[in-house]
């Protein structure tokens, strides 16, 4: 397939199914910037800032909720484009990566509001997160090997 050929319906479905797999987000990068209400927001920086706060204020929680709502809307829009738009392989891969990155951001933001880990020291939190990612990667490798 050449770079300017459009992907097939089957390839569209394969990409969409990949977005909905368990642990799809492992290794996905949160986009640096995202447009929210016509304003460019430094999404990666915002999430990092919120993760590193020892305690979230009510204002922080409102900002997080606002961000989740807008990112979710944008993610659904991207997913619909991934499903319905005529895309080249390169464009489809870029859109897939962006969509997966937004899903990762949403998951990270939701975890901030719900996680009791905020009470743990930063070092311990980082170690736990690294172990979870390592375990997830091992599980994905194991599942791939048994298929």
JOFENDA-V881184 format. One record per pair of residues at least 6 apart in sequence whose ideal C-beta (glycine too) atoms are under 8 Angstrom apart, sorted by the first residue. I is the first residue (numbers start at 1). J is the second residue. D is the distance in whole Angstrom. If there is no record, write none. Layout:
i=I j=J d=D
i=I j=J d=D
//
This chain:
i=1 j=89 d=6
i=3 j=88 d=6
i=3 j=89 d=7
i=3 j=90 d=6
i=4 j=88 d=6
i=5 j=88 d=7
i=5 j=89 d=7
i=6 j=86 d=5
i=6 j=87 d=6
i=6 j=88 d=6
i=7 j=15 d=8
i=7 j=87 d=6
i=7 j=88 d=7
i=7 j=89 d=6
i=7 j=92 d=5
i=11 j=89 d=8
i=11 j=92 d=7
i=12 j=82 d=7
i=12 j=83 d=6
i=12 j=84 d=8
i=12 j=87 d=8
i=12 j=92 d=8
i=15 j=82 d=6
i=15 j=92 d=6
i=15 j=96 d=5
i=16 j=79 d=7
i=16 j=82 d=6
i=16 j=83 d=6
i=18 j=24 d=6
i=18 j=96 d=7
i=19 j=79 d=7
i=19 j=82 d=8
i=19 j=96 d=7
i=19 j=99 d=6
i=19 j=100 d=6
i=19 j=103 d=7
i=23 j=136 d=5
i=23 j=139 d=7
i=23 j=140 d=6
i=24 j=100 d=6
i=24 j=103 d=7
i=25 j=100 d=6
i=25 j=103 d=6
i=25 j=104 d=4
i=25 j=107 d=6
i=26 j=133 d=6
i=26 j=136 d=5
i=26 j=137 d=6
i=26 j=140 d=6
i=27 j=137 d=8
i=28 j=97 d=7
i=28 j=100 d=4
i=28 j=101 d=5
i=28 j=103 d=8
i=28 j=104 d=5
i=29 j=97 d=8
i=29 j=101 d=5
i=29 j=104 d=8
i=30 j=43 d=6
i=30 j=44 d=5
i=30 j=47 d=6
i=30 j=101 d=5
i=30 j=104 d=6
i=30 j=105 d=5
i=30 j=108 d=7
i=31 j=43 d=5
i=31 j=44 d=7
i=31 j=98 d=6
i=31 j=101 d=5
i=31 j=102 d=7
i=31 j=105 d=7
i=32 j=42 d=7
i=32 j=43 d=7
i=32 j=44 d=5
i=32 j=45 d=8
i=33 j=40 d=5
i=33 j=41 d=7
i=33 j=42 d=6
i=33 j=43 d=6
i=34 j=40 d=8
i=34 j=41 d=6
i=34 j=43 d=4
i=34 j=71 d=7
i=34 j=74 d=7
i=34 j=102 d=7
i=34 j=105 d=8
i=35 j=41 d=7
i=35 j=74 d=7
i=36 j=66 d=8
i=36 j=67 d=7
i=36 j=70 d=4
i=36 j=71 d=7
i=36 j=74 d=8
i=37 j=70 d=7
i=41 j=67 d=7
i=43 j=67 d=8
i=43 j=71 d=7
i=43 j=105 d=6
i=46 j=63 d=8
i=46 j=67 d=7
i=47 j=105 d=6
i=47 j=108 d=5
i=47 j=109 d=6
i=47 j=112 d=8
i=50 j=56 d=7
i=50 j=60 d=6
i=50 j=63 d=8
i=50 j=64 d=6
i=50 j=109 d=7
i=50 j=112 d=5
i=51 j=108 d=7
i=51 j=112 d=7
i=52 j=122 d=7
i=53 j=60 d=7
i=53 j=118 d=8
i=54 j=118 d=7
i=55 j=118 d=7
i=56 j=64 d=7
i=56 j=112 d=7
i=56 j=113 d=7
i=56 j=118 d=7
i=61 j=113 d=6
i=64 j=109 d=5
i=64 j=112 d=6
i=64 j=113 d=6
i=65 j=113 d=8
i=67 j=109 d=6
i=68 j=106 d=6
i=68 j=109 d=5
i=68 j=110 d=7
i=71 j=102 d=5
i=71 j=105 d=6
i=71 j=106 d=6
i=71 j=109 d=8
i=72 j=106 d=6
i=74 j=102 d=6
i=75 j=99 d=6
i=75 j=102 d=4
i=75 j=103 d=6
i=75 j=106 d=7
i=78 j=95 d=6
i=78 j=98 d=6
i=78 j=99 d=4
i=78 j=102 d=7
i=79 j=99 d=6
i=81 j=87 d=8
i=81 j=95 d=6
i=82 j=92 d=7
i=82 j=95 d=5
i=82 j=96 d=6
i=82 j=99 d=6
i=87 j=95 d=7
i=112 j=118 d=7
i=117 j=125 d=5
i=117 j=128 d=7
i=118 j=125 d=8
i=120 j=128 d=8
//
